[in-house]
């Protein structure tokens, strides 16, 4: 599969947690490794990587993993950030590490950090490779990451939809990708426990941004809101007047960092030695079919 419009190869940046979680909650926990530990998330993630590598044959590819659920710099700004989430089960934490190991054994660059989330690592790599003249495909189901997408990029909820470009994302979310951060600042995000402005929902946020374009302009001209022709415009104006700090905080929480500290930003898919991969496959108790497919994927 090729989705590029420049001479330079497309860069694929994978929000790995999405695909690990999908595997963990959709596959049978009866799958175990040689030590008797559950490895169904690793198995599912392996299947995902095989399909993805066969379909895209990437020259530039990276996976980013979250290790900052409670230690992100955002938690320092707002302690309730993601506080509504249950801690990951112990077996899932172990499988996350195995998924990182597998990606690396397949010649894929792996990124994680205890202060910066996967979104920030992807945002930083996105900026780096955009500056080098590449188009980028962000592989995720997270609408937060849509804020990175330029007219020459794609957002791809792999396995659920086709790659979506700038215009398709605008239609999907009701605001342009570059307005997603301001959209979350207004409507909030229950998944990440970002407050937004209470009483302003997604439809109202879309109306406001379609009219004022961005959060700063909206907050500076909030007195004009009562004259707009939508239900509850007058009460919306009052909410904006009284909750500007909440909106600014929410934007700070939802805005992806594009200058996170990354020591090595080389994400060229590499050819790897098969012996460590074979040892991993055996330790995971993977069958002969998956073994063959993983070894093929490593050499793509």
TINU-491438 format. One record per residue (C-alpha): residue number from 1; residue in one letter; x, y, z. Coordinates in Angstrom, 1 decimal. Layout:
{k = NUM&r = A&c1 = X&c2 = Y&c3 = Z} $
...
END
This chain:
{k = 1&r = X&c1 = 0.0&c2 = 0.0&c3 = 0.0} $
{k = 2&r = X&c1 = 1.3&c2 = 3.5&c3 = -0.9} $
{k = 3&r = X&c1 = -0.2&c2 = 6.7&c3 = 0.4} $
{k = 4&r = X&c1 = 2.3&c2 = 9.4&c3 = -0.6} $
{k = 5&r = X&c1 = 2.4&c2 = 12.5&c3 = -2.8} $
{k = 6&r = X&c1 = 6.1&c2 = 13.4&c3 = -2.4} $
{k = 7&r = X&c1 = 9.3&c2 = 11.7&c3 = -3.6} $
{k = 8&r = X&c1 = 10.2&c2 = 10.9&c3 = 0.0} $
{k = 9&r = X&c1 = 8.6&c2 = 7.8&c3 = 1.6} $
{k = 10&r = X&c1 = 5.7&c2 = 8.2&c3 = 3.9} $
{k = 11&r = X&c1 = 6.5&c2 = 8.0&c3 = 7.6} $
{k = 12&r = X&c1 = 4.2&c2 = 5.8&c3 = 9.7} $
{k = 13&r = X&c1 = 3.9&c2 = 6.7&c3 = 13.4} $
{k = 14&r = X&c1 = 1.9&c2 = 4.1&c3 = 15.5} $
{k = 15&r = X&c1 = 0.1&c2 = 4.9&c3 = 18.7} $
{k = 16&r = X&c1 = 0.7&c2 = 1.3&c3 = 20.0} $
{k = 17&r = X&c1 = -1.4&c2 = 1.4&c3 = 23.1} $
{k = 18&r = X&c1 = -4.6&c2 = 1.4&c3 = 21.1} $
{k = 19&r = X&c1 = -3.7&c2 = -1.9&c3 = 19.4} $
{k = 20&r = X&c1 = -2.3&c2 = -3.6&c3 = 22.6} $
{k = 21&r = X&c1 = -5.5&c2 = -2.7&c3 = 24.4} $
{k = 22&r = X&c1 = -7.7&c2 = -4.0&c3 = 21.6} $
{k = 23&r = X&c1 = -5.9&c2 = -7.3&c3 = 21.6} $
{k = 24&r = X&c1 = -5.9&c2 = -7.6&c3 = 25.4} $
{k = 25&r = X&c1 = -9.7&c2 = -7.1&c3 = 25.7} $
{k = 26&r = X&c1 = -10.7&c2 = -9.0&c3 = 22.5} $
{k = 27&r = X&c1 = -8.6&c2 = -12.1&c3 = 22.6} $
{k = 28&r = X&c1 = -8.7&c2 = -15.2&c3 = 24.9} $
{k = 29&r = X&c1 = -6.6&c2 = -14.9&c3 = 28.1} $
{k = 30&r = X&c1 = -6.0&c2 = -18.6&c3 = 27.8} $
{k = 31&r = X&c1 = -3.0&c2 = -17.9&c3 = 25.6} $
{k = 32&r = X&c1 = 0.2&c2 = -18.2&c3 = 27.8} $
{k = 33&r = X&c1 = 4.0&c2 = -18.1&c3 = 27.3} $
{k = 34&r = X&c1 = 6.5&c2 = -20.7&c3 = 28.4} $
{k = 35&r = X&c1 = 6.4&c2 = -19.3&c3 = 32.0} $
{k = 36&r = X&c1 = 2.6&c2 = -19.6&c3 = 32.2} $
{k = 37&r = X&c1 = 2.1&c2 = -15.8&c3 = 31.9} $
{k = 38&r = X&c1 = -0.8&c2 = -14.6&c3 = 29.7} $
{k = 39&r = X&c1 = 0.4&c2 = -13.3&c3 = 26.4} $
{k = 40&r = X&c1 = -2.9&c2 = -12.7&c3 = 24.4} $
{k = 41&r = X&c1 = -2.1&c2 = -9.0&c3 = 24.0} $
{k = 42&r = X&c1 = 1.3&c2 = -9.8&c3 = 22.7} $
{k = 43&r = X&c1 = -0.2&c2 = -12.3&c3 = 20.3} $
{k = 44&r = X&c1 = -2.8&c2 = -9.8&c3 = 19.0} $
{k = 45&r = X&c1 = -0.2&c2 = -7.1&c3 = 18.7} $
{k = 46&r = X&c1 = 2.0&c2 = -9.4&c3 = 16.7} $
{k = 47&r = X&c1 = -0.8&c2 = -10.2&c3 = 14.3} $
{k = 48&r = X&c1 = -1.4&c2 = -6.4&c3 = 13.9} $
{k = 49&r = X&c1 = 2.2&c2 = -5.7&c3 = 13.2} $
{k = 50&r = X&c1 = 2.4&c2 = -8.5&c3 = 10.6} $
{k = 51&r = X&c1 = -0.7&c2 = -7.2&c3 = 8.8} $
{k = 52&r = X&c1 = 0.5&c2 = -3.6&c3 = 8.9} $
{k = 53&r = X&c1 = 4.0&c2 = -4.4&c3 = 7.7} $
{k = 54&r = X&c1 = 2.8&c2 = -6.6&c3 = 4.8} $
{k = 55&r = X&c1 = 0.3&c2 = -3.9&c3 = 3.7} $
{k = 56&r = X&c1 = 2.5&c2 = -0.8&c3 = 4.0} $
{k = 57&r = X&c1 = 6.0&c2 = -2.1&c3 = 3.5} $
{k = 58&r = X&c1 = 7.3&c2 = 1.0&c3 = 5.3} $
{k = 59&r = X&c1 = 10.8&c2 = 2.4&c3 = 5.0} $
{k = 60&r = X&c1 = 10.1&c2 = 4.7&c3 = 8.0} $
{k = 61&r = X&c1 = 8.1&c2 = 3.4&c3 = 10.9} $
{k = 62&r = X&c1 = 8.0&c2 = 4.0&c3 = 14.7} $
{k = 63&r = X&c1 = 5.9&c2 = 2.7&c3 = 17.6} $
{k = 64&r = X&c1 = 5.2&c2 = 4.9&c3 = 20.6} $
{k = 65&r = X&c1 = 4.1&c2 = 3.4&c3 = 24.0} $
{k = 66&r = X&c1 = 2.6&c2 = 5.1&c3 = 27.0} $
{k = 67&r = X&c1 = 4.5&c2 = 4.9&c3 = 30.3} $
{k = 68&r = X&c1 = 3.3&c2 = 8.2&c3 = 31.7} $
{k = 69&r = X&c1 = -0.2&c2 = 7.5&c3 = 32.8} $
{k = 70&r = X&c1 = 0.3&c2 = 9.0&c3 = 36.2} $
{k = 71&r = X&c1 = 3.7&c2 = 10.6&c3 = 35.8} $
{k = 72&r = X&c1 = 3.1&c2 = 12.9&c3 = 32.8} $
{k = 73&r = X&c1 = 4.0&c2 = 16.5&c3 = 33.1} $
{k = 74&r = X&c1 = 0.3&c2 = 17.1&c3 = 32.6} $
{k = 75&r = X&c1 = -0.3&c2 = 15.5&c3 = 36.0} $
{k = 76&r = X&c1 = 1.8&c2 = 18.3&c3 = 37.5} $
{k = 77&r = X&c1 = -0.3&c2 = 20.9&c3 = 35.8} $
{k = 78&r = X&c1 = -3.6&c2 = 19.2&c3 = 36.7} $
{k = 79&r = X&c1 = -3.5&c2 = 16.3&c3 = 39.2} $
{k = 80&r = X&c1 = -6.9&c2 = 15.0&c3 = 38.1} $
{k = 81&r = X&c1 = -5.6&c2 = 14.4&c3 = 34.5} $
{k = 82&r = X&c1 = -6.6&c2 = 10.8&c3 = 33.6} $
{k = 83&r = X&c1 = -7.3&c2 = 10.2&c3 = 37.3} $
{k = 84&r = X&c1 = -10.6&c2 = 8.5&c3 = 36.2} $
{k = 85&r = X&c1 = -8.7&c2 = 5.6&c3 = 34.6} $
{k = 86&r = X&c1 = -8.3&c2 = 2.3&c3 = 36.3} $
{k = 87&r = X&c1 = -4.7&c2 = 1.2&c3 = 36.7} $
{k = 88&r = X&c1 = -3.6&c2 = -1.3&c3 = 34.0} $
{k = 89&r = X&c1 = -3.8&c2 = -5.0&c3 = 35.2} $
{k = 90&r = X&c1 = -0.4&c2 = -6.4&c3 = 36.2} $
{k = 91&r = X&c1 = -0.4&c2 = -8.9&c3 = 33.3} $
{k = 92&r = X&c1 = -1.2&c2 = -6.1&c3 = 30.8} $
{k = 93&r = X&c1 = 1.8&c2 = -4.1&c3 = 32.1} $
{k = 94&r = X&c1 = 4.1&c2 = -7.1&c3 = 31.5} $
{k = 95&r = X&c1 = 2.6&c2 = -7.6&c3 = 28.1} $
{k = 96&r = X&c1 = 3.2&c2 = -4.0&c3 = 27.1} $
{k = 97&r = X&c1 = 6.9&c2 = -4.6&c3 = 27.7} $
{k = 98&r = X&c1 = 6.8&c2 = -7.7&c3 = 25.6} $
{k = 99&r = X&c1 = 5.1&c2 = -5.8&c3 = 22.8} $
{k = 100&r = X&c1 = 7.9&c2 = -3.2&c3 = 22.9} $
{k = 101&r = X&c1 = 10.4&c2 = -6.0&c3 = 22.7} $
{k = 102&r = X&c1 = 8.7&c2 = -7.6&c3 = 19.8} $
{k = 103&r = X&c1 = 8.5&c2 = -4.3&c3 = 17.8} $
{k = 104&r = X&c1 = 12.2&c2 = -3.8&c3 = 18.3} $
{k = 105&r = X&c1 = 13.0&c2 = -7.4&c3 = 17.3} $
{k = 106&r = X&c1 = 11.1&c2 = -6.7&c3 = 14.0} $
{k = 107&r = X&c1 = 13.4&c2 = -3.8&c3 = 13.2} $
{k = 108&r = X&c1 = 10.9&c2 = -1.1&c3 = 14.3} $
{k = 109&r = X&c1 = 12.0&c2 = 1.9&c3 = 16.3} $
{k = 110&r = X&c1 = 10.3&c2 = 2.0&c3 = 19.8} $
{k = 111&r = X&c1 = 9.7&c2 = 5.2&c3 = 21.8} $
{k = 112&r = X&c1 = 8.5&c2 = 5.6&c3 = 25.4} $
{k = 113&r = X&c1 = 9.0&c2 = 8.1&c3 = 28.2} $
{k = 114&r = X&c1 = 7.9&c2 = 8.5&c3 = 31.8} $
{k = 115&r = X&c1 = 7.2&c2 = 12.3&c3 = 31.5} $
{k = 116&r = X&c1 = 5.9&c2 = 12.5&c3 = 27.9} $
{k = 117&r = X&c1 = 3.0&c2 = 10.5&c3 = 26.6} $
{k = 118&r = X&c1 = 3.0&c2 = 8.5&c3 = 23.3} $
{k = 119&r = X&c1 = 1.0&c2 = 11.4&c3 = 21.7} $
{k = 120&r = X&c1 = 3.9&c2 = 13.8&c3 = 22.5} $
{k = 121&r = X&c1 = 6.5&c2 = 11.4&c3 = 21.2} $
{k = 122&r = X&c1 = 4.5&c2 = 11.0&c3 = 18.0} $
{k = 123&r = X&c1 = 4.0&c2 = 14.8&c3 = 17.8} $
{k = 124&r = X&c1 = 7.8&c2 = 15.3&c3 = 18.1} $
{k = 125&r = X&c1 = 8.6&c2 = 12.7&c3 = 15.4} $
{k = 126&r = X&c1 = 5.9&c2 = 14.2&c3 = 13.2} $
{k = 127&r = X&c1 = 7.5&c2 = 17.6&c3 = 13.4} $
{k = 128&r = X&c1 = 10.9&c2 = 16.2&c3 = 12.8} $
{k = 129&r = X&c1 = 10.0&c2 = 14.3&c3 = 9.7} $
{k = 130&r = X&c1 = 7.7&c2 = 17.0&c3 = 8.3} $
{k = 131&r = X&c1 = 10.7&c2 = 19.3&c3 = 8.5} $
{k = 132&r = X&c1 = 12.7&c2 = 16.7&c3 = 6.5} $
{k = 133&r = X&c1 = 10.1&c2 = 16.8&c3 = 3.7} $
{k = 134&r = X&c1 = 8.1&c2 = 13.7&c3 = 4.5} $
{k = 135&r = X&c1 = 4.3&c2 = 13.1&c3 = 4.6} $
{k = 136&r = X&c1 = 3.2&c2 = 11.4&c3 = 7.7} $
{k = 137&r = X&c1 = 0.5&c2 = 8.8&c3 = 8.5} $
{k = 138&r = X&c1 = -0.5&c2 = 8.7&c3 = 12.2} $
{k = 139&r = X&c1 = -1.8&c2 = 5.3&c3 = 13.1} $
{k = 140&r = X&c1 = -4.3&c2 = 5.6&c3 = 15.9} $
{k = 141&r = X&c1 = -7.9&c2 = 5.7&c3 = 17.0} $
{k = 142&r = X&c1 = -7.3&c2 = 8.8&c3 = 19.2} $
{k = 143&r = X&c1 = -8.9&c2 = 12.0&c3 = 18.0} $
{k = 144&r = X&c1 = -6.3&c2 = 14.0&c3 = 20.0} $
{k = 145&r = X&c1 = -3.7&c2 = 13.0&c3 = 17.4} $
{k = 146&r = X&c1 = -5.8&c2 = 14.3&c3 = 14.6} $
{k = 147&r = X&c1 = -4.5&c2 = 17.8&c3 = 15.6} $
{k = 148&r = X&c1 = -1.2&c2 = 16.9&c3 = 13.9} $
{k = 149&r = X&c1 = -2.6&c2 = 16.2&c3 = 10.5} $
{k = 150&r = X&c1 = -1.8&c2 = 18.6&c3 = 7.7} $
{k = 151&r = X&c1 = -3.4&c2 = 18.5&c3 = 4.2} $
{k = 152&r = X&c1 = -0.7&c2 = 16.1&c3 = 3.0} $
{k = 153&r = X&c1 = -0.9&c2 = 13.7&c3 = 6.0} $
{k = 154&r = X&c1 = -3.2&c2 = 10.9&c3 = 7.1} $
{k = 155&r = X&c1 = -4.8&c2 = 9.6&c3 = 10.3} $
{k = 156&r = X&c1 = -5.5&c2 = 5.9&c3 = 10.2} $
{k = 157&r = X&c1 = -7.6&c2 = 3.9&c3 = 12.7} $
{k = 158&r = X&c1 = -6.0&c2 = 0.7&c3 = 11.3} $
{k = 159&r = X&c1 = -8.4&c2 = -2.2&c3 = 11.1} $
{k = 160&r = X&c1 = -11.5&c2 = 0.1&c3 = 11.6} $
{k = 161&r = X&c1 = -11.3&c2 = 2.5&c3 = 8.7} $
{k = 162&r = X&c1 = -9.2&c2 = 3.6&c3 = 5.7} $
{k = 163&r = X&c1 = -6.6&c2 = 6.3&c3 = 6.1} $
{k = 164&r = X&c1 = -8.4&c2 = 9.7&c3 = 6.5} $
{k = 165&r = X&c1 = -6.9&c2 = 13.0&c3 = 5.2} $
{k = 166&r = X&c1 = -7.5&c2 = 16.5&c3 = 6.3} $
{k = 167&r = X&c1 = -10.9&c2 = 17.0&c3 = 4.7} $
{k = 168&r = X&c1 = -12.2&c2 = 13.6&c3 = 5.8} $
{k = 169&r = X&c1 = -11.2&c2 = 14.3&c3 = 9.4} $
{k = 170&r = X&c1 = -12.9&c2 = 17.7&c3 = 9.2} $
{k = 171&r = X&c1 = -16.1&c2 = 15.9&c3 = 8.2} $
{k = 172&r = X&c1 = -15.6&c2 = 13.2&c3 = 10.8} $
{k = 173&r = X&c1 = -15.1&c2 = 15.5&c3 = 13.8} $
{k = 174&r = X&c1 = -17.0&c2 = 18.6&c3 = 12.7} $
{k = 175&r = X&c1 = -13.9&c2 = 20.8&c3 = 13.0} $
{k = 176&r = X&c1 = -10.6&c2 = 21.0&c3 = 11.1} $
{k = 177&r = X&c1 = -7.7&c2 = 18.9&c3 = 12.5} $
{k = 178&r = X&c1 = -5.9&c2 = 22.1&c3 = 13.5} $
{k = 179&r = X&c1 = -9.0&c2 = 23.0&c3 = 15.6} $
{k = 180&r = X&c1 = -9.1&c2 = 19.7&c3 = 17.6} $
{k = 181&r = X&c1 = -7.1&c2 = 21.1&c3 = 20.5} $
{k = 182&r = X&c1 = -9.4&c2 = 24.1&c3 = 20.8} $
{k = 183&r = X&c1 = -12.4&c2 = 21.8&c3 = 20.4} $
{k = 184&r = X&c1 = -11.3&c2 = 19.7&c3 = 23.4} $
{k = 185&r = X&c1 = -10.6&c2 = 22.9&c3 = 25.4} $
{k = 186&r = X&c1 = -14.3&c2 = 23.8&c3 = 25.0} $
{k = 187&r = X&c1 = -16.1&c2 = 20.4&c3 = 25.1} $
{k = 188&r = X&c1 = -13.6&c2 = 18.6&c3 = 27.3} $
{k = 189&r = X&c1 = -12.7&c2 = 14.9&c3 = 27.1} $
{k = 190&r = X&c1 = -14.1&c2 = 12.4&c3 = 29.6} $
{k = 191&r = X&c1 = -11.6&c2 = 9.7&c3 = 28.5} $
{k = 192&r = X&c1 = -8.6&c2 = 11.9&c3 = 29.6} $
{k = 193&r = X&c1 = -10.6&c2 = 13.7&c3 = 32.4} $
{k = 194&r = X&c1 = -10.0&c2 = 17.1&c3 = 30.6} $
{k = 195&r = X&c1 = -12.7&c2 = 19.4&c3 = 32.1} $
{k = 196&r = X&c1 = -13.4&c2 = 21.8&c3 = 29.2} $
{k = 197&r = X&c1 = -16.3&c2 = 24.2&c3 = 29.9} $
{k = 198&r = X&c1 = -19.2&c2 = 22.6&c3 = 31.7} $
{k = 199&r = X&c1 = -22.3&c2 = 22.8&c3 = 29.7} $
{k = 200&r = X&c1 = -20.6&c2 = 23.3&c3 = 26.3} $
{k = 201&r = X&c1 = -21.0&c2 = 20.0&c3 = 24.4} $
{k = 202&r = X&c1 = -19.6&c2 = 18.9&c3 = 21.1} $
{k = 203&r = X&c1 = -22.2&c2 = 20.5&c3 = 18.9} $
{k = 204&r = X&c1 = -21.8&c2 = 23.9&c3 = 20.5} $
{k = 205&r = X&c1 = -18.0&c2 = 23.7&c3 = 20.4} $
{k = 206&r = X&c1 = -18.3&c2 = 23.0&c3 = 16.6} $
{k = 207&r = X&c1 = -20.6&c2 = 26.0&c3 = 16.1} $
{k = 208&r = X&c1 = -18.3&c2 = 28.3&c3 = 18.1} $
{k = 209&r = X&c1 = -15.1&c2 = 27.2&c3 = 16.3} $
{k = 210&r = X&c1 = -16.7&c2 = 27.3&c3 = 12.9} $
{k = 211&r = X&c1 = -17.6&c2 = 30.9&c3 = 13.6} $
{k = 212&r = X&c1 = -14.6&c2 = 32.2&c3 = 15.5} $
{k = 213&r = X&c1 = -12.0&c2 = 29.8&c3 = 14.1} $
{k = 214&r = X&c1 = -9.9&c2 = 29.4&c3 = 17.3} $
{k = 215&r = X&c1 = -10.1&c2 = 29.5&c3 = 21.1} $
{k = 216&r = X&c1 = -8.2&c2 = 32.7&c3 = 21.5} $
{k = 217&r = X&c1 = -10.4&c2 = 34.7&c3 = 19.2} $
{k = 218&r = X&c1 = -13.5&c2 = 33.2&c3 = 20.8} $
{k = 219&r = X&c1 = -12.4&c2 = 34.1&c3 = 24.3} $
{k = 220&r = X&c1 = -11.5&c2 = 37.6&c3 = 23.2} $
{k = 221&r = X&c1 = -14.9&c2 = 38.1&c3 = 21.4} $
{k = 222&r = X&c1 = -17.1&c2 = 36.1&c3 = 23.7} $
{k = 223&r = X&c1 = -19.6&c2 = 39.0&c3 = 24.1} $
{k = 224&r = X&c1 = -20.6&c2 = 38.4&c3 = 20.4} $
{k = 225&r = X&c1 = -21.8&c2 = 34.8&c3 = 21.2} $
{k = 226&r = X&c1 = -25.3&c2 = 35.9&c3 = 22.4} $
{k = 227&r = X&c1 = -26.0&c2 = 37.2&c3 = 18.9} $
{k = 228&r = X&c1 = -25.4&c2 = 33.9&c3 = 17.2} $
{k = 229&r = X&c1 = -28.4&c2 = 31.9&c3 = 16.0} $
{k = 230&r = X&c1 = -28.2&c2 = 28.7&c3 = 18.0} $
{k = 231&r = X&c1 = -30.2&c2 = 27.5&c3 = 21.0} $
{k = 232&r = X&c1 = -28.7&c2 = 28.6&c3 = 24.3} $
{k = 233&r = X&c1 = -26.4&c2 = 31.2&c3 = 22.8} $
{k = 234&r = X&c1 = -27.0&c2 = 33.7&c3 = 25.7} $
{k = 235&r = X&c1 = -26.2&c2 = 31.2&c3 = 28.4} $
{k = 236&r = X&c1 = -23.2&c2 = 30.0&c3 = 26.4} $
{k = 237&r = X&c1 = -21.8&c2 = 33.5&c3 = 26.5} $
{k = 238&r = X&c1 = -22.0&c2 = 33.5&c3 = 30.3} $
{k = 239&r = X&c1 = -20.3&c2 = 30.1&c3 = 30.5} $
{k = 240&r = X&c1 = -17.5&c2 = 31.4&c3 = 28.3} $
{k = 241&r = X&c1 = -17.1&c2 = 34.6&c3 = 30.4} $
{k = 242&r = X&c1 = -16.9&c2 = 32.7&c3 = 33.7} $
{k = 243&r = X&c1 = -14.8&c2 = 29.8&c3 = 32.6} $
{k = 244&r = X&c1 = -11.9&c2 = 31.2&c3 = 30.5} $
{k = 245&r = X&c1 = -9.3&c2 = 29.7&c3 = 32.8} $
{k = 246&r = X&c1 = -10.8&c2 = 26.3&c3 = 32.6} $
{k = 247&r = X&c1 = -10.7&c2 = 26.5&c3 = 28.8} $
{k = 248&r = X&c1 = -7.1&c2 = 27.6&c3 = 28.8} $
{k = 249&r = X&c1 = -6.1&c2 = 24.8&c3 = 31.2} $
{k = 250&r = X&c1 = -8.0&c2 = 22.3&c3 = 29.0} $
{k = 251&r = X&c1 = -6.2&c2 = 23.5&c3 = 25.9} $
{k = 252&r = X&c1 = -2.8&c2 = 23.1&c3 = 27.7} $
{k = 253&r = X&c1 = -3.7&c2 = 19.6&c3 = 28.7} $
{k = 254&r = X&c1 = -4.9&c2 = 18.6&c3 = 25.2} $
{k = 255&r = X&c1 = -2.2&c2 = 20.2&c3 = 23.2} $
{k = 256&r = X&c1 = 0.4&c2 = 17.7&c3 = 21.9} $
{k = 257&r = X&c1 = 4.0&c2 = 18.5&c3 = 22.6} $
{k = 258&r = X&c1 = 6.2&c2 = 18.6&c3 = 19.5} $
{k = 259&r = X&c1 = 9.6&c2 = 19.1&c3 = 21.1} $
{k = 260&r = X&c1 = 9.8&c2 = 16.2&c3 = 23.6} $
{k = 261&r = X&c1 = 13.4&c2 = 15.1&c3 = 24.3} $
{k = 262&r = X&c1 = 14.2&c2 = 12.2&c3 = 21.9} $
{k = 263&r = X&c1 = 17.8&c2 = 11.1&c3 = 21.8} $
{k = 264&r = X&c1 = 17.7&c2 = 9.1&c3 = 18.6} $
{k = 265&r = X&c1 = 15.0&c2 = 10.0&c3 = 16.0} $
{k = 266&r = X&c1 = 16.2&c2 = 7.4&c3 = 13.4} $
{k = 267&r = X&c1 = 13.1&c2 = 5.4&c3 = 12.5} $
{k = 268&r = X&c1 = 14.2&c2 = 3.6&c3 = 9.3} $
{k = 269&r = X&c1 = 12.9&c2 = 0.0&c3 = 9.3} $
{k = 270&r = X&c1 = 16.0&c2 = -2.2&c3 = 9.8} $
{k = 271&r = X&c1 = 16.9&c2 = -5.7&c3 = 8.9} $
{k = 272&r = X&c1 = 17.5&c2 = -7.6&c3 = 12.1} $
{k = 273&r = X&c1 = 19.1&c2 = -10.9&c3 = 13.2} $
{k = 274&r = X&c1 = 16.6&c2 = -13.7&c3 = 13.3} $
{k = 275&r = X&c1 = 18.1&c2 = -15.5&c3 = 16.3} $
{k = 276&r = X&c1 = 16.7&c2 = -13.1&c3 = 19.0} $
{k = 277&r = X&c1 = 13.4&c2 = -13.0&c3 = 17.3} $
{k = 278&r = X&c1 = 13.2&c2 = -16.8&c3 = 17.2} $
{k = 279&r = X&c1 = 14.1&c2 = -17.0&c3 = 20.9} $
{k = 280&r = X&c1 = 11.3&c2 = -14.5&c3 = 21.6} $
{k = 281&r = X&c1 = 8.8&c2 = -16.5&c3 = 19.5} $
{k = 282&r = X&c1 = 9.7&c2 = -19.7&c3 = 21.4} $
{k = 283&r = X&c1 = 9.4&c2 = -18.0&c3 = 24.8} $
{k = 284&r = X&c1 = 6.0&c2 = -16.7&c3 = 23.8} $
{k = 285&r = X&c1 = 4.8&c2 = -20.2&c3 = 22.7} $
{k = 286&r = X&c1 = 3.8&c2 = -18.9&c3 = 19.3} $
{k = 287&r = X&c1 = 2.8&c2 = -21.5&c3 = 16.8} $
{k = 288&r = X&c1 = 4.5&c2 = -22.4&c3 = 13.5} $
{k = 289&r = X&c1 = 2.3&c2 = -20.2&c3 = 11.4} $
{k = 290&r = X&c1 = 2.8&c2 = -17.0&c3 = 13.5} $
{k = 291&r = X&c1 = 6.5&c2 = -17.9&c3 = 13.7} $
{k = 292&r = X&c1 = 6.8&c2 = -18.0&c3 = 9.9} $
{k = 293&r = X&c1 = 4.8&c2 = -14.8&c3 = 9.4} $
{k = 294&r = X&c1 = 6.9&c2 = -12.9&c3 = 12.0} $
{k = 295&r = X&c1 = 10.2&c2 = -14.0&c3 = 10.4} $
{k = 296&r = X&c1 = 8.9&c2 = -12.8&c3 = 7.0} $
{k = 297&r = X&c1 = 7.7&c2 = -9.5&c3 = 8.5} $
{k = 298&r = X&c1 = 11.1&c2 = -8.9&c3 = 10.0} $
{k = 299&r = X&c1 = 12.7&c2 = -9.0&c3 = 6.6} $
{k = 300&r = X&c1 = 10.2&c2 = -6.7&c3 = 4.8} $
END
